[in-house]
Amino acid sequence: MKATICNAPIVESLPHYARFECKDGNSTFSIHKVEQLPKGEGIWIYFECQKLDEEVDALLSKGIEFEEMPNDKSWLWREARLKDPDNNQLILYYAGQNRLNPPWRIK
């Protein structure tokens, strides 16, 4: 029996990137092909925040340092970036409807 967790792609920028809508819930799964596994910067992990700027302000008030403050990206997401103790890139973002339904969504 074959288990399928994702529907058809939402975004496809082959051969390097694709984003899929998961069958259950409101989740998406993205994959980005690289020539070799990351060294130094570690893995990039995304966390969506409904109130991104407020979350960043709250973390700043607790002494958390950010490498990049919230800003709007060309892919229509708002992102802020920081590193965890293992040097992995953590990206807090808000995409709203553009996560599931960007203007360039595959029909």
Residue, then its C-alpha position, 0 to 999 in steps of 0.5 A: m500500500k502506498a501512502t500519499i501525504c501531499n497533493a499536487p504541487i502548489v509551486e514548482s521551480l524545477p529542478h530546485y524547488a517545489r511546494f506541495e499542499c498536504k492532504d490533511g490540515n492546512s500544512t504545506f511541504s517544501i523541498h529545495k534541492v542542493e548540490q551538497l548538504p549544508k555545512g556551517e549554516g546548517i538546516w533552514i527551518y520555517f515557522e509561520c507566525q500570524k503576527l510576525d512583527e509582534e512575535v519578533d518584538a516579544l523575542l527581542s524584549k527577551g534578548i533574542e538576537f535576529e540576523e534579519m528583521p521582518n521584511d517583505k520578500s519578492w515571493l510575497w512572504r514577510e520574514a525575519r531570520l535568526k540562528d539557533p544554538d546549533n547554527n541552523q537558520l530559523i525563519l519566522y514568516y507570515a505568508g497569509q493566503n500566498r502560502l497556499n495560493p500564490p499568484w503563480r500557483i500551478k493550476 
